[in-house]
Amino acid sequence: METGRPYSRLLQRLERLNTLSAGDRQRIADLPLKLVNYPAGRDVVSYGYSPSRCTLVLDGYLCRHKPVLGSRRQITSFFVAGDIADL
């Protein structure tokens, strides 16, 4: 298991479901990657916009929400490290 790589938690999560071949592990390692740190409370993708890339949660938590009744919002899902938030 590769540790210390940005995609290592994704590999751990996938390995819990099924054993990955060396080729599958390499394909994940070869994916284009851009690391971005978001401060707490900042939107990663705003409601109504289509993302142009996938967001892999490396550390912390992320939530999906939708606006309801003016400025209120309803949280519809949570994401933890190893989750891909916008599939």
TIDREN-491864 format. One line per field, with one value per atom (N, C-alpha, C): residue in one letter; y, z, x. Coordinates in nm, 3 decimals. Each point is the difference from the previous one (the first is absolute). Example, Ala and Ser with C-alpha at 12.3 -4.5 7.8 and 13.67 -1.06 7.14 Angstrom:
2
resn	c(a|a|a|s|s|s)
c2	c(-0.569|0.119|0.120|0.105|0.119|0.109)
c3	c(0.780|0.000|0.000|-0.072|0.006|0.073)
c1	c(1.319|-0.089|0.090|-0.035|0.082|-0.077)
This chain:
87
resn	c(m|m|m|e|e|e|t|t|t|g|g|g|r|r|r|p|p|p|y|y|y|s|s|s|r|r|r|l|l|l|l|l|l|q|q|q|r|r|r|l|l|l|e|e|e|r|r|r|l|l|l|n|n|n|t|t|t|l|l|l|s|s|s|a|a|a|g|g|g|d|d|d|r|r|r|q|q|q|r|r|r|i|i|i|a|a|a|d|d|d|l|l|l|p|p|p|l|l|l|k|k|k|l|l|l|v|v|v|n|n|n|y|y|y|p|p|p|a|a|a|g|g|g|r|r|r|d|d|d|v|v|v|v|v|v|s|s|s|y|y|y|g|g|g|y|y|y|s|s|s|p|p|p|s|s|s|r|r|r|c|c|c|t|t|t|l|l|l|v|v|v|l|l|l|d|d|d|g|g|g|y|y|y|l|l|l|c|c|c|r|r|r|h|h|h|k|k|k|p|p|p|v|v|v|l|l|l|g|g|g|s|s|s|r|r|r|r|r|r|q|q|q|i|i|i|t|t|t|s|s|s|f|f|f|f|f|f|v|v|v|a|a|a|g|g|g|d|d|d|i|i|i|a|a|a|d|d|d|l|l|l)
c2	c(-0.118|0.118|0.124|0.089|0.124|0.097|0.041|0.096|0.132|0.106|0.132|0.065|-0.072|0.057|0.058|0.103|0.058|-0.101|-0.098|-0.096|-0.124|-0.007|-0.121|-0.032|0.100|-0.029|-0.052|0.048|-0.053|-0.146|-0.033|-0.140|-0.087|0.049|-0.075|-0.027|0.100|-0.015|-0.101|0.007|-0.094|-0.142|-0.013|-0.132|-0.068|0.076|-0.060|-0.072|0.046|-0.059|-0.119|0.013|-0.104|0.022|-0.108|0.012|0.066|0.098|0.069|-0.064|-0.010|-0.050|0.109|-0.038|0.097|0.104|-0.045|0.093|0.102|-0.046|0.092|0.102|-0.046|0.090|0.103|-0.045|0.092|0.101|-0.042|0.093|0.111|-0.035|0.101|0.093|-0.056|0.080|0.095|-0.039|0.081|0.108|0.004|0.102|0.140|0.096|0.138|0.050|0.070|0.036|0.145|0.073|0.136|0.011|0.025|0.012|0.143|0.013|0.131|-0.010|0.094|0.007|0.103|-0.042|0.091|0.032|0.127|0.033|-0.043|-0.017|-0.038|0.103|-0.050|0.087|0.046|-0.030|0.042|-0.105|0.045|-0.091|-0.055|-0.130|-0.064|0.015|-0.029|0.021|0.062|0.107|0.068|-0.074|0.012|-0.066|0.044|-0.096|0.030|-0.004|-0.004|-0.007|-0.145|-0.033|-0.133|0.002|-0.088|0.000|-0.048|0.053|-0.041|-0.103|-0.034|-0.098|-0.071|-0.109|-0.073|0.053|-0.007|0.044|-0.121|-0.035|-0.108|0.062|-0.038|0.054|-0.073|0.075|-0.059|0.006|0.105|0.020|0.087|-0.025|0.080|-0.052|0.091|-0.034|0.097|-0.045|0.081|-0.033|0.096|-0.029|0.057|-0.063|0.049|0.059|0.114|0.062|0.070|0.026|0.074|0.112|0.110|0.112|-0.030|0.041|-0.011|0.126|0.049|0.114|0.116|0.068|0.117|-0.034|0.045|-0.020|-0.129|-0.080|-0.127|-0.106|-0.107|-0.109|-0.133|-0.103|-0.134|-0.087|-0.060|-0.089|-0.132|-0.043|-0.123|-0.117|0.026|-0.109|0.052|-0.092|0.028|-0.087|0.051|-0.073|0.004|-0.112|-0.012|-0.034|-0.003|-0.029|-0.131|0.006|-0.116|0.002|0.091|0.011|0.091|-0.031|0.089|0.070|0.130|0.074|0.028|0.005|0.047|-0.095|-0.127|-0.096|0.007)
c3	c(0.000|0.000|0.000|-0.092|-0.005|0.103|0.093|0.100|-0.025|0.042|-0.019|-0.133|-0.088|-0.129|0.014|-0.077|0.012|-0.026|-0.084|-0.036|0.089|0.102|0.082|0.074|0.047|0.068|-0.095|-0.124|-0.101|-0.026|-0.012|-0.021|0.118|0.123|0.118|-0.004|-0.035|-0.006|-0.107|-0.117|-0.107|0.035|0.068|0.040|0.102|0.075|0.094|-0.075|-0.120|-0.079|-0.082|-0.057|-0.088|-0.019|-0.023|-0.023|-0.136|-0.002|-0.124|-0.062|-0.131|-0.069|-0.001|-0.029|-0.008|-0.109|-0.108|-0.108|0.044|0.077|0.051|0.094|0.086|0.094|-0.076|-0.108|-0.079|-0.073|-0.050|-0.068|0.095|0.124|0.098|0.029|0.013|0.026|-0.116|-0.122|-0.118|-0.029|0.077|-0.023|0.020|-0.083|0.021|0.136|0.069|0.138|0.025|0.065|0.042|0.145|0.090|0.142|0.031|0.065|0.039|0.144|0.083|0.138|0.005|0.050|0.015|0.147|0.034|0.139|0.038|0.129|0.049|-0.044|-0.042|-0.039|-0.145|-0.075|-0.140|-0.090|-0.100|-0.097|-0.094|-0.022|-0.098|-0.137|-0.010|-0.120|0.045|-0.062|0.038|-0.056|0.069|-0.040|-0.140|-0.084|-0.135|-0.105|0.040|-0.094|-0.018|-0.120|-0.028|0.019|0.083|0.020|-0.124|-0.021|-0.114|0.041|0.129|0.052|0.120|0.041|0.118|0.123|0.113|0.126|0.091|0.030|0.093|0.134|0.103|0.135|0.058|0.034|0.055|0.152|0.055|0.144|0.038|0.114|0.046|-0.053|-0.008|-0.041|-0.106|-0.078|-0.103|0.003|-0.028|-0.005|-0.128|-0.044|-0.113|0.059|-0.051|0.050|-0.114|0.023|-0.098|0.072|-0.070|0.065|0.018|0.114|0.028|0.073|-0.032|0.069|0.027|-0.107|0.014|0.022|0.114|0.026|0.076|0.027|0.071|-0.098|0.054|-0.085|0.068|-0.083|0.050|-0.042|0.098|-0.030|-0.050|-0.116|-0.060|0.008|0.024|0.016|0.061|0.061|0.057|-0.070|-0.008|-0.061|0.096|0.011|0.087|-0.086|0.063|-0.074|-0.078|-0.126|-0.088|-0.089|0.027|-0.082|-0.120|-0.111|-0.115|0.006|0.022|0.037|-0.115|-0.121|-0.107|-0.119|0.029|-0.109|-0.052)
c1	c(0.085|-0.085|0.089|-0.026|0.075|-0.055|0.082|-0.043|0.069|-0.063|0.058|-0.031|-0.064|-0.040|-0.141|-0.035|-0.133|-0.113|0.024|-0.104|0.000|0.085|0.012|-0.131|-0.072|-0.127|-0.105|0.001|-0.091|0.032|0.128|0.040|-0.043|0.018|-0.042|-0.150|-0.077|-0.145|-0.040|0.062|-0.032|0.044|0.114|0.050|-0.092|-0.076|-0.096|-0.111|-0.031|-0.107|0.048|0.121|0.052|0.149|0.073|0.144|0.023|0.089|0.033|0.123|0.000|0.119|0.106|0.122|0.110|-0.030|-0.063|-0.036|-0.102|-0.101|-0.101|0.062|0.088|0.068|0.084|0.065|0.082|-0.087|-0.116|-0.091|-0.045|-0.028|-0.038|0.117|0.119|0.120|0.031|-0.037|0.029|-0.105|-0.107|-0.103|0.058|-0.043|0.049|-0.048|0.086|-0.028|0.039|-0.088|0.029|-0.045|0.093|-0.034|-0.042|-0.115|-0.052|-0.049|0.041|-0.050|-0.112|-0.114|-0.113|-0.020|-0.017|-0.028|-0.141|-0.024|-0.133|-0.102|-0.115|-0.111|0.002|0.104|0.008|-0.063|-0.075|-0.060|0.107|-0.004|0.088|-0.065|-0.128|-0.080|-0.131|-0.041|-0.124|-0.121|-0.111|-0.125|-0.040|-0.032|-0.046|0.110|0.126|0.111|0.043|0.042|0.053|0.151|0.054|0.145|0.074|0.120|0.082|0.105|0.002|0.096|-0.062|0.060|-0.046|0.071|-0.068|0.059|0.015|0.125|0.031|0.032|-0.073|0.023|0.121|0.105|0.121|0.001|-0.058|0.002|-0.119|-0.058|-0.112|-0.132|-0.096|-0.135|-0.048|-0.096|-0.063|-0.147|-0.085|-0.143|-0.059|-0.108|-0.078|-0.126|-0.040|-0.124|-0.072|-0.126|-0.079|-0.073|-0.024|-0.069|-0.149|-0.052|-0.144|-0.044|-0.115|-0.061|0.096|0.037|0.085|0.146|0.055|0.142|0.030|-0.101|0.022|0.048|0.056|0.047|-0.029|-0.016|-0.023|0.117|0.069|0.112|-0.057|0.048|-0.051|0.096|0.130|0.096|0.130|0.073|0.131|0.104|0.123|0.110|0.119|0.069|0.117|0.122|0.116|0.125|-0.012|0.036|-0.010|-0.124|-0.093|-0.121|0.024|-0.064|-0.002|-0.134|0.003|-0.120|-0.096|0.047|-0.087|-0.008|-0.016|-0.018|-0.142)
